[in-house]
Amino acid sequence: MTARVLVVDDLPTNVKVLEAKLTAEYFTVITATSGAEALVAAKENAPDIILLDVMMPEMDGFETCRRLKADTETAHIPVVMVTALSDISDRVTGLEAGADDFLTKPVNDITLFARIRSLARIKRAIDEWRMQEETYGQLGVSGQGGGLDLTDHPTGSVLLVEPDEYVAERVSGVLEEDGQTVSCVRTSEEALGALTQGFELVITSLYLEDSDGLRFCSQLRALEEYRTMPVLLVIEPEEVGGLAKGFELGINDYLVRPVDANELKVRVRTQLRQKLYRENLQENYRHSLSLALTDDLTGLYNHRYLTAHMDTALRRAVANGKPLSVLMLDIDFFKKVNDTHGHAVGDQVLKEIAARMGRSIREFDTAARRGGEEFVVVMPECAIDVAANVAERLRQVIADTPFCVGDGQEVPVTASIGVASRQGDDDAPDTLLARADEALYEAKRQGRNRVELEPGANAQSGRVANG
């Protein structure tokens, strides 16, 4: 996964070296040489992550980070401080200023790239929720979500997975002194059982009696209810270079033994604060979404919401210089389903189509029922070739399994799908939907149960049709 990275350092040599490394890994790089420049660049360029030097004249990295986090426009952007400072006190100061991580030079490149991708994934989900909030505002629906308050001292329930009783006792004492509630277990099996009691955060040692922390993390991420659970991994100093695998498997943060009490408190507070922020956005999503914005049969967004969301998504895509694709799906011969089996069965088919769509698209895509048997999927940061592959997967999911509609009835259903992608900065929602609609009708003309790309799309970029 790529990301837009803002590199901030007052030394041109450092900027050029880091820019070259990041560009080689297919990141888009923006640069700034001072804290003041960084504040402007963060607003104008909407980076996915900021790599911030600490020792800069006039405004150091600590103050720059504080100002970034104090601004509602930039508070949600992850900040990683990359510096020659190595004292624990400096690291704690950086984390207290709002930094998501504090890396001491020389930084292992693989670990740094993995950390960037990990934080960018989290930010991408937050960006989608924030974009939905903006859409609600356009529709006159007031949001209830709060911002990221760095002065807040959040407390929560922590599950500590640690086989060493002495270490577990010490860590528990530090966290309980900070207001956290801590439960300790020794093995991953015990931890998986204990999670049903409800926790806000998991801290796990890399080495467990029956497994290891990375395998335990992968088990957590495989379970739907724990995919967003914050996880801190505790490692030995010599294992820092191997953190890349941990970030790939979904850990949110890490601590190095011997664990400093102040750093432990700050990292736990940071994860709890960010979890609360994400939950506030999600709660806002649930409360702000009224029946006026959803289709009461399928539970998907309706045409009114789609129109506003398309406008928001297109403006965001233009501002960030990123692609945006749209799928338009129509059920083949749906009138025949209604005429043969009745409208109640037709309604069941529509609801099942919506459910299969939800399982086939990405979590930050937006599905809507445009009307009748026609559906639309808005796919931010998605090029047309990727969108075509998603559309083909969705077509197969619909066509390959008959729809069970009660009393043992199985109704075969297929769908035709048109795919279009943003072509320029002047694209409007209506024109983008019109091109997707034209592609959809071409799929109908070509025999139905197939995917077609918009007119003029490069055939090599992902034109898909049923076999």
C-alpha positions as CSV (number, residue, x, y, z in Angstrom):
1,M,0.0,0.0,0.0
2,T,1.3,3.4,-1.0
3,A,0.9,6.6,1.0
4,R,1.6,10.4,0.8
5,V,4.5,11.2,3.2
6,L,5.5,14.6,4.4
7,V,9.2,14.7,5.3
8,V,10.2,17.5,7.6
9,D,13.9,18.2,8.3
10,D,16.0,21.3,8.3
11,L,19.0,19.5,6.7
12,P,18.6,19.2,2.9
13,T,20.9,16.1,2.9
14,N,18.6,14.2,5.3
15,V,15.6,15.2,3.3
16,K,17.1,14.0,0.0
17,V,18.2,10.7,1.5
18,L,14.8,9.9,3.1
19,E,13.0,11.1,0.0
20,A,15.0,8.8,-2.2
21,K,14.3,5.8,0.0
22,L,10.6,6.5,0.3
23,T,10.3,7.1,-3.5
24,A,12.0,3.8,-4.2
25,E,9.2,2.2,-2.1
26,Y,6.6,3.9,-4.2
27,F,5.6,6.5,-1.6
28,T,4.6,10.0,-2.7
29,V,6.9,12.4,-0.9
30,I,6.3,16.0,0.1
31,T,9.1,17.9,1.8
32,A,9.4,20.8,4.3
33,T,12.5,22.3,5.9
34,S,11.0,23.9,9.0
35,G,8.2,23.5,11.5
36,A,6.4,26.5,10.0
37,E,6.6,25.0,6.5
38,A,5.4,21.7,7.8
39,L,2.2,23.3,9.3
40,V,1.4,24.8,5.9
41,A,2.2,21.7,3.9
42,A,0.1,19.5,6.2
43,K,-3.0,21.6,5.4
44,E,-2.3,22.1,1.7
45,N,-1.2,18.6,0.8
46,A,-3.2,16.3,3.1
47,P,-0.4,13.8,3.8
48,D,-1.2,10.3,5.1
49,I,1.7,10.5,7.5
50,I,4.4,13.0,8.7
51,L,8.0,12.1,9.3
52,L,9.2,14.9,11.6
53,D,12.7,15.8,12.7
54,V,13.0,17.1,16.3
55,M,16.0,19.3,16.3
56,M,15.1,22.3,14.1
57,P,15.7,26.0,14.6
58,E,12.9,28.4,15.6
59,M,10.2,25.7,16.0
60,D,11.4,22.3,17.0
61,G,9.7,19.0,16.3
62,F,7.9,18.9,19.6
63,E,6.2,22.2,19.2
64,T,5.4,21.5,15.5
65,C,3.7,18.2,16.6
66,R,1.8,20.0,19.3
67,R,0.5,22.5,16.8
68,L,-0.4,19.8,14.3
69,K,-2.4,18.0,16.9
70,A,-4.1,21.1,18.1
71,D,-5.5,21.9,14.6
72,T,-8.7,20.0,13.8
73,E,-7.6,19.9,10.1
74,T,-4.4,18.0,10.9
75,A,-4.9,16.4,14.3
76,H,-5.8,13.0,12.7
77,I,-2.6,12.8,10.6
78,P,-0.1,10.3,12.2
79,V,3.2,11.8,13.1
80,V,6.4,9.8,13.5
81,M,9.4,11.6,15.0
82,V,12.7,10.5,13.4
83,T,15.7,12.0,15.3
84,A,19.1,11.4,16.6
85,L,17.8,12.0,20.2
86,S,17.9,8.7,22.1
87,D,17.0,9.5,25.7
88,I,13.8,8.0,27.1
89,S,12.8,11.5,28.3
90,D,12.9,12.8,24.7
91,R,10.9,9.9,23.5
92,V,8.3,10.4,26.2
93,T,8.2,14.2,25.4
94,G,7.5,13.4,21.7
95,L,4.8,10.9,22.5
96,E,3.2,13.4,25.0
97,A,3.3,16.0,22.2
98,G,1.0,13.7,20.2
99,A,3.5,11.7,18.1
100,D,2.4,8.2,17.1
101,D,6.0,7.0,17.3
102,F,9.5,8.2,18.1
103,L,12.2,6.5,16.1
104,T,15.9,7.0,16.9
105,K,18.5,7.2,14.0
106,P,19.8,5.1,12.4
107,V,16.3,3.7,11.7
108,N,15.9,0.3,10.1
109,D,14.4,1.0,6.7
110,I,12.2,-2.0,6.6
111,T,10.7,-1.3,10.0
112,L,10.1,2.4,9.0
113,F,8.3,1.5,5.8
114,A,6.2,-1.1,7.6
115,R,5.4,1.5,10.3
116,I,4.3,4.0,7.6
117,R,2.0,1.5,5.9
118,S,0.5,0.5,9.3
119,L,-0.3,4.1,10.3
120,A,-1.5,4.9,6.8
121,R,-4.0,2.1,6.9
122,I,-5.5,3.4,10.1
123,K,-5.6,6.9,8.8
124,R,-7.3,5.8,5.6
125,A,-10.2,4.4,7.6
126,I,-10.4,7.5,9.7
127,D,-10.4,9.6,6.5
128,E,-13.4,7.8,5.2
129,W,-15.3,8.4,8.4
130,R,-14.4,12.0,8.3
131,M,-15.5,12.3,4.7
132,Q,-18.9,10.8,5.8
133,E,-19.1,13.4,8.5
134,E,-18.6,16.1,5.8
135,T,-21.3,14.5,3.7
136,Y,-23.7,14.5,6.7
137,G,-23.0,18.2,7.1
138,Q,-24.0,18.9,3.5
139,L,-27.2,17.0,4.0
140,G,-28.0,19.0,7.2
141,V,-27.4,16.1,9.6
142,S,-25.5,17.2,12.7
143,G,-22.7,15.0,13.8
144,Q,-22.1,13.9,17.4
145,G,-18.5,12.8,17.1
146,G,-15.8,14.5,19.1
147,G,-12.2,15.5,18.1
148,L,-8.9,14.1,19.2
149,D,-8.3,15.7,22.6
150,L,-4.6,15.4,23.5
151,T,-5.3,16.9,27.0
152,D,-7.6,14.0,27.8
153,H,-6.3,11.3,30.2
154,P,-8.2,8.2,29.0
155,T,-8.5,5.2,31.1
156,G,-9.7,1.7,30.2
157,S,-9.5,-2.0,30.7
158,V,-6.2,-3.5,29.7
159,L,-5.5,-7.2,29.1
160,L,-1.8,-8.0,29.8
161,V,-0.5,-11.2,28.3
162,E,2.9,-11.9,30.1
163,P,4.3,-15.2,31.2
164,D,6.8,-13.6,33.7
165,E,5.0,-13.0,36.9
166,Y,7.4,-10.3,38.1
167,V,7.1,-8.3,34.9
168,A,3.4,-8.7,34.9
169,E,3.2,-7.4,38.4
170,R,5.4,-4.4,37.7
171,V,3.6,-3.4,34.4
172,S,0.2,-3.8,36.1
173,G,1.3,-1.6,39.0
174,V,2.4,1.2,36.7
175,L,-0.8,1.1,34.7
176,E,-3.1,0.9,37.7
177,E,-1.2,3.8,39.2
178,D,-2.2,5.7,36.0
179,G,-5.9,4.8,36.4
180,Q,-6.1,1.7,34.1
181,T,-7.8,-1.5,35.0
182,V,-5.5,-4.5,34.3
183,S,-6.1,-8.2,34.0
184,C,-3.2,-10.6,33.5
185,V,-2.9,-13.9,31.7
186,R,0.1,-16.0,30.8
187,T,-0.8,-17.7,27.5
188,S,-2.5,-16.8,24.2
189,E,-5.2,-19.4,24.9
190,E,-6.1,-17.7,28.2
191,A,-6.0,-14.3,26.5
192,L,-8.5,-15.4,23.7
193,G,-10.8,-16.7,26.4
194,A,-10.5,-13.6,28.5
195,L,-11.2,-11.2,25.7
196,T,-14.9,-12.0,25.8
197,Q,-15.0,-10.0,29.1
198,G,-14.4,-6.9,27.1
199,F,-11.1,-4.9,26.9
200,E,-10.0,-1.6,25.3
201,L,-6.4,-2.6,24.8
202,V,-4.1,-5.7,24.7
203,I,-0.4,-5.6,25.7
204,T,1.4,-8.9,24.8
205,S,4.9,-10.1,25.2
206,L,6.6,-11.4,22.1
207,Y,7.3,-14.7,23.9
208,L,4.4,-16.6,25.5
209,E,4.3,-20.0,27.1
210,D,2.2,-21.6,24.4
211,S,2.8,-19.4,21.4
212,D,4.3,-16.0,20.5
213,G,2.9,-12.5,20.4
214,L,2.9,-12.2,16.6
215,R,0.9,-15.4,16.2
216,F,-1.5,-14.3,18.9
217,C,-1.9,-10.9,17.1
218,S,-2.7,-12.7,13.8
219,Q,-5.3,-14.8,15.7
220,L,-6.9,-11.6,17.0
221,R,-6.9,-10.0,13.5
222,A,-8.6,-13.1,12.1
223,L,-11.6,-12.5,14.4
224,E,-14.0,-9.9,13.2
225,E,-14.8,-8.5,16.7
226,Y,-11.1,-7.9,17.4
227,R,-9.8,-6.5,14.1
228,T,-9.6,-3.0,15.4
229,M,-8.5,-3.9,19.0
230,P,-5.3,-1.9,19.8
231,V,-2.4,-4.2,20.5
232,L,1.0,-3.2,22.0
233,L,3.9,-5.7,21.5
234,V,6.7,-5.9,24.1
235,I,10.0,-6.9,22.6
236,E,13.7,-7.1,23.5
237,P,16.1,-4.4,22.2
238,E,17.7,-6.7,19.6
239,E,14.3,-7.5,18.1
240,V,13.5,-3.9,17.0
241,G,14.7,-4.7,13.4
242,G,12.0,-7.4,13.2
243,L,9.1,-5.1,13.9
244,A,8.1,-5.0,10.3
245,K,6.4,-8.4,10.5
246,G,4.5,-7.2,13.6
247,F,3.2,-4.1,11.8
248,E,2.1,-6.3,8.9
249,L,0.2,-8.6,11.2
250,G,-1.6,-5.6,12.8
251,I,0.2,-4.5,16.0
252,N,-0.5,-0.8,16.7
253,D,2.5,0.0,18.8
254,Y,5.4,-1.5,20.7
255,L,7.5,-1.2,23.9
256,V,11.2,-2.2,24.3
257,R,12.4,-3.9,27.5
258,P,13.2,-2.8,30.1
259,V,9.9,-0.9,29.8
260,D,10.1,2.6,31.0
261,A,7.2,3.4,33.3
262,N,6.5,6.9,31.8
263,E,6.7,5.6,28.2
264,L,4.4,2.7,29.1
265,K,1.8,5.2,30.5
266,V,2.0,7.5,27.5
267,R,1.8,4.8,24.8
268,V,-1.2,3.2,26.5
269,R,-2.9,6.6,26.8
270,T,-2.2,7.3,23.1
271,Q,-3.8,4.0,22.0
272,L,-6.8,4.5,24.3
273,R,-7.2,8.1,23.1
274,Q,-7.1,7.1,19.4
275,K,-9.5,4.2,20.0
276,L,-11.9,6.6,21.7
277,Y,-11.5,9.0,18.7
278,R,-12.3,6.2,16.2
279,E,-15.2,5.0,18.2
280,N,-16.6,8.6,18.4
281,L,-16.4,8.8,14.6
282,Q,-18.1,5.4,14.3
283,E,-20.8,6.4,16.8
284,N,-21.3,9.6,14.9
285,Y,-21.7,7.5,11.8
286,R,-24.4,5.4,13.4
287,H,-26.3,8.3,15.0
288,S,-26.1,10.7,12.1
289,L,-27.3,8.1,9.5
290,S,-31.1,8.5,9.5
291,L,-33.8,6.8,7.5
292,A,-33.7,9.8,5.2
293,L,-30.3,8.7,4.0
294,T,-30.7,4.9,3.8
295,D,-32.8,2.5,1.8
296,D,-35.2,0.9,4.2
297,L,-35.3,-2.4,2.3
298,T,-31.6,-3.1,1.8
299,G,-30.0,-0.9,4.5
300,L,-27.7,0.6,2.0
301,Y,-27.4,4.3,1.3
302,N,-30.1,5.8,-0.9
303,H,-29.9,8.0,-3.9
304,R,-30.0,11.2,-1.9
305,Y,-26.9,10.2,0.1
306,L,-25.1,8.9,-2.9
307,T,-25.4,12.3,-4.7
308,A,-23.9,14.2,-1.7
309,H,-21.2,11.5,-1.1
310,M,-20.1,11.5,-4.7
311,D,-19.6,15.2,-4.6
312,T,-17.5,14.9,-1.4
313,A,-15.5,11.9,-2.7
314,L,-14.7,13.6,-6.0
315,R,-13.5,16.8,-4.3
316,R,-11.4,14.8,-1.9
317,A,-9.9,12.8,-4.8
318,V,-9.0,16.0,-6.7
319,A,-7.5,17.6,-3.6
320,N,-5.3,14.5,-2.9
321,G,-4.5,13.8,-6.6
322,K,-5.8,10.2,-6.2
323,P,-8.1,8.0,-8.3
324,L,-11.7,7.3,-7.7
325,S,-13.8,4.7,-9.4
326,V,-17.5,3.9,-9.5
327,L,-19.3,0.6,-10.1
328,M,-22.9,0.6,-11.4
329,L,-24.7,-2.7,-11.0
330,D,-28.1,-3.8,-12.4
331,I,-29.8,-7.1,-11.7
332,D,-30.5,-9.0,-15.0
333,F,-34.2,-9.7,-15.8
334,F,-35.3,-8.6,-12.4
335,K,-38.9,-8.0,-13.6
336,K,-39.0,-11.7,-14.4
337,V,-38.1,-12.6,-10.8
338,N,-40.9,-10.4,-9.5
339,D,-43.4,-11.8,-12.1
340,T,-42.5,-15.4,-11.5
341,H,-41.9,-15.5,-7.8
342,G,-43.7,-12.5,-6.5
343,H,-42.5,-9.1,-5.1
344,A,-41.8,-10.6,-1.6
345,V,-39.2,-12.9,-3.2
346,G,-37.9,-9.9,-5.3
347,D,-37.4,-8.0,-2.0
348,Q,-35.4,-10.9,-0.6
349,V,-33.2,-10.9,-3.6
350,L,-32.5,-7.2,-3.3
351,K,-31.6,-7.6,0.3
352,E,-29.3,-10.5,-0.4
353,I,-27.6,-8.6,-3.3
354,A,-26.9,-5.8,-0.8
355,A,-25.4,-8.3,1.7
356,R,-23.2,-9.9,-0.9
357,M,-22.0,-6.5,-2.0
358,G,-21.1,-5.6,1.5
359,R,-18.9,-8.8,1.8
360,S,-17.2,-8.2,-1.6
361,I,-16.1,-4.6,-1.5
362,R,-13.5,-2.8,0.7
363,E,-14.4,-1.5,4.1
364,F,-13.9,2.1,3.0
365,D,-16.0,1.8,-0.2
366,T,-19.6,3.1,-0.2
367,A,-22.5,1.1,-1.6
368,A,-25.9,2.6,-2.4
369,R,-29.1,1.6,-3.9
370,R,-29.8,4.1,-6.7
371,G,-33.3,2.9,-7.3
372,G,-35.2,-0.3,-8.2
373,E,-32.7,-3.0,-9.0
374,E,-29.8,-0.7,-9.6
375,F,-26.9,-0.2,-7.2
376,V,-23.7,2.0,-7.1
377,V,-20.4,1.5,-5.3
378,V,-18.1,4.5,-4.8
379,M,-14.4,3.4,-4.5
380,P,-12.0,6.1,-3.3
381,E,-8.3,5.7,-4.1
382,C,-9.1,2.9,-6.5
383,A,-7.8,2.8,-10.2
384,I,-10.1,1.4,-12.9
385,D,-8.2,-1.9,-13.2
386,V,-8.6,-2.6,-9.5
387,A,-12.2,-1.6,-9.6
388,A,-12.8,-3.9,-12.6
389,N,-11.4,-6.8,-10.7
390,V,-13.6,-6.1,-7.7
391,A,-16.6,-5.8,-10.0
392,E,-15.8,-9.2,-11.6
393,R,-15.5,-10.7,-8.1
394,L,-18.9,-9.3,-7.2
395,R,-20.4,-10.5,-10.4
396,Q,-19.2,-14.0,-9.7
397,V,-20.4,-13.9,-6.1
398,I,-23.9,-13.1,-7.4
399,A,-24.0,-15.5,-10.3
400,D,-22.3,-18.5,-8.8
401,T,-24.6,-19.1,-5.8
402,P,-28.4,-19.2,-6.3
403,F,-30.5,-17.1,-3.9
404,C,-32.4,-19.0,-1.3
405,V,-35.7,-17.3,-0.7
406,G,-37.5,-19.6,1.7
407,D,-39.5,-22.8,1.4
408,G,-36.5,-24.4,-0.3
409,Q,-36.7,-22.1,-3.3
410,E,-33.5,-21.3,-5.1
411,V,-33.6,-18.4,-7.6
412,P,-30.7,-18.0,-10.0
413,V,-29.7,-14.3,-10.3
414,T,-27.0,-12.6,-12.4
415,A,-26.0,-8.9,-12.6
416,S,-24.4,-6.7,-15.2
417,I,-21.8,-4.1,-14.0
418,G,-20.4,-0.9,-15.5
419,V,-17.1,0.6,-14.3
420,A,-15.9,4.2,-14.6
421,S,-13.1,6.2,-13.1
422,R,-12.3,9.8,-12.5
423,Q,-10.6,11.2,-15.6
424,G,-9.8,14.8,-14.6
425,D,-10.2,17.5,-12.0
426,D,-13.3,18.8,-13.7
427,D,-15.2,15.5,-13.5
428,A,-18.7,16.0,-11.9
429,P,-20.7,13.3,-10.1
430,D,-23.3,13.2,-12.9
431,T,-20.8,12.8,-15.7
432,L,-18.9,10.0,-13.8
433,L,-22.2,8.2,-13.1
434,A,-23.3,8.7,-16.7
435,R,-20.1,7.0,-18.0
436,A,-20.6,4.1,-15.5
437,D,-24.2,3.9,-16.7
438,E,-23.1,3.7,-20.3
439,A,-20.7,0.9,-19.5
440,L,-23.5,-0.9,-17.7
441,Y,-25.8,-0.7,-20.8
442,E,-22.9,-2.0,-22.9
443,A,-22.7,-5.0,-20.6
444,K,-26.5,-5.5,-21.2
445,R,-26.0,-5.2,-24.9
446,Q,-23.2,-7.7,-24.9
447,G,-25.3,-10.4,-23.3
448,R,-25.6,-9.5,-19.6
449,N,-23.9,-11.2,-16.6
450,R,-20.6,-9.4,-17.4
451,V,-18.5,-6.4,-16.5
452,E,-17.7,-3.6,-18.9
453,L,-15.4,-0.5,-18.5
454,E,-16.4,3.0,-19.5
455,P,-16.0,4.0,-23.2
456,G,-12.5,4.8,-24.1
457,A,-10.9,2.9,-21.1
458,N,-7.8,1.0,-22.0
459,A,-8.6,-2.6,-22.5
460,Q,-5.4,-3.6,-20.9
461,S,-6.4,-1.8,-17.7
462,G,-8.8,-4.4,-16.6
463,R,-11.7,-5.0,-19.0
464,V,-13.5,-8.1,-17.6
465,A,-16.3,-10.2,-18.9
466,N,-17.8,-13.5,-17.9
467,G,-16.2,-16.6,-19.5
